[in-house]
Amino acid sequence: MNPSFLSGLNEQQLEAITLPAQPALILAGAGSGKTRVLTTRIAWLIQTGQASPAGLLAVTFTNKAAKEMLARISSMLPINTRGMWVGTFHGLCNRMLRAHYREAGLPQLFQILDSQDQLALIKRLMKAANVDDEKYPPRQVAWYINSHKDDGRRAMDADAYDSFSRRMQELYAAYDEQCQREGVVDFAELLLRCFDLLSKNEILRDHYRGRFRHILVDEFQDTNRLQYRWLRLLAGKDNPIFAVGDDDQSIFAFRGASAANMQDLQQDFAVEKVIKLEQNYRSHGHILDAANALIGHNRRRLGKNLWTAASKGEPLRVYEAATDIDEAGFIVEEVKALHGEGVRLSEIALLYRSNAQSRVLEHALFSAGIAYRVYGGLRFFERQEIKHALAYLRLLASDDDAGALTRVINFPARGIGNRSLEQLQDLAQARGVSLWTAAVEKAGGESGGAKGVPAFVALIAGMRAATASLPLPEIIEHVIEHSGLTPYYRNERDGTDRLENLGELVNAASAFVSDKQQEDTSLTAFLAHAALEAGENQAEAGTDALQLMTVHSAKGLEFHSVFISGLEEGLFPHENSLSEADGREEERRLMYVALTRARRRLYLSLAQSRMLHGQTRYNIASSFFEEIPAALMKRIGSRFRSESSRFRSQSAGPRVAGPRAATTQPSTFGSQADTPWRIGQNVTHPKFGAGVIVNAEGGGVDARVQVNFHRNGTKWLALEYAKLAPA
């Protein structure tokens, strides 16, 4: 039997699809036809009578991927796929719990809490128990509960080694009890409750092992430990796991994903067959060669080498800009050129490591009139933390802004509930005054009004007085810090990104003030500018638009042309990775994903200086440039001569850079007008090696420079004895 759906497969794909019933691991490289192999394997098993449509289990990570799998199966076989067990981990666990709700200890019509519902329940629980929500922020409690559930730990199993952790454990236990009383489960509970059901009920476990003769798993590298344990419960010697994944694309460790599950699978199930899908059908050769060279520096990998039957194509284009604004300008011009050559905007992607980078890029695109869409996220000025900060600023600028007041009067929480706000609105309407005036009157009343209103009025009045004579960037810095936004987001699970975005708002103000075309640089003018950039230019769905996204969001996508921006040490790879055991390797996997999104043309860009957290930082090139052979890269339009120190061949070996210094460039370099040195200049030292000057002070015999050495960190050197040489 040779069904038509087997035609056009390469040797390795065909081998994987037609494997006998045995545990198998398919290492599927980027663009190697992974989804086709998985769905064709299902069709093959059904067509050959090895499994019925209801007799196999296929697991993936998104509803979109599950729907695509079912659609592909339908196109290969004339069967009804509606009853098939193909879905996400959470979807399949929900289905199993619905069928066995009694055994799982759940009501028949149990409800599922989304993240907002879960947070609301935690807040109710804490309020009833009179728990201090400043010491135990509700979002941190939710993160604590979900992370323990994802690791398979109930409250009784959680570590409690001090008063804080004991209290968190108690809140976890109380939360579980409350959920049980109300007949609700959160997303993490779906998997954990299903795992408990199967592990404790041998009859049910044997039933499903007998029913699902084949278990197929997509994106296996993204499974966490509990998901893997759930799969182990379902899989026995007679119903093997067929796992498809790529350890080189394991980039979700922050969500609990563990690439080590792939190695554990081989040991736990005595996997004899590991098939590598290495032929790439997406990218030209130079792109794949660069990706292979880069990922080859990771030590803990199963190993494969992508190749293509297509041509080598163009080299990777590298652009080094003077500033992040220049970098954005270069990208805009290249996008225009590509579009002029006939490439659709939707076939061009602009990738960045951190969400905060999008602000400068969005501004450049907006100014150039290029339609764009932020994929998998919000535009900069639409993000929650930015809208909160802008609301505080709007309230400073105008007492009459009721929308701004209602947004932040209880954010962060200060004990002003809906009832208190309604009373203020009634008072304002009755007296014909603004909501702010009503709040001031309420705060000054004999009773003191609502508990948090006086504190809020005092906060706004105090910030208004403190910022009256400050320049615009410092006004925003003050508001972000003193409004409570900084400590609030510091306790958030995704707080690092949000704090970076708030820092970028300060950068936006600095850029606004320094823009020579801006005659009015007041707070009111800046707020109008922000509203204009937030209001338009993001293309509507279905229109041709440039795609902006983080590298994490780009996984699974592909484009004709890809720009990877901000390739500077400390930004990509991110500085946080230096302190984590697997951090550097995870960042390298992330770069590997970014590289392999491109089909035809790939741009790598960086900036010598970049505004971060309100300061200008002088950067050195990402160490990733040293891990890509120089012959694969073509530098274009670089305005700097010292390229050899920034882009070395692979033979130079790996580099570990010290932390990047953050400084503001002085207007003069000491007192010597004829000095050969400048901030941002690449230099070498006989002992410390290559580096870049990031700061300077003094003059004459007292002059000294601060150099960020690639291998030896940041050091101050007296110029008289420095023995520096231009690179």
DANOR-V753994 format. One line per field, one symbol per residue. psi: psi as a letter, one per 30 degrees, with the letter a starting at -180 (. if undefined). A space follows every 50 residues. Layout:
BEGIN
psi=???
END
This chain:
BEGIN
psi=kilfffkgkleeeeeeegkljlkkkjjjlkggheeeeeeeeeeeeeeggf klefglkkkafleeeeeeeeeeeeffkiljfegkijaleeeeeeeeeefh eeffhllehklkkaeeeeeeeeeeeeeeghkjfeeikeeeeeeeeeeeef ggkleffkkjfaeeeeeeeeeeeeeeeeeeefhlkleeeeeeeeeeeeff jeeeeeefeeejfkkkklhffgkaeeeeeeeeefkaffilkjkkljffgj ghefgfkjfffeeeeeeeghjfjjkkjfkkgelleeeeeeeeeefffkei lfkljklkflleallkkkkjlelfeeeeeeeeeeeeeeeffgkkefgkkj klekefffeeeeeeeeefgkklkjkgalleffkeeeeeeeeeeeeefkff ieeeefeffhjlkggjaeeeeeeeeeeeeefhlleeeeeeeeefleffak efeeeeeeeeeeeeefgeglleefeeeeeeefffeeeeffglegeeeeee eeefeeeeeeeeefjffjejgleeeeeeeeeefffafkklkfljkkjkll eeffkflllekkkjlhikkfejkkffffgkegeeeeeeeeeeeeegfkee kkkkllkekkjkhglkkkllkkffefgkkeffkjkkgkgkfheefejllf ffllkjklkkkjlkklfljbgjfgkfklkfkkllkfefakakkflllalb ffkllkkjkefgakkkkkefgehlkk.
END
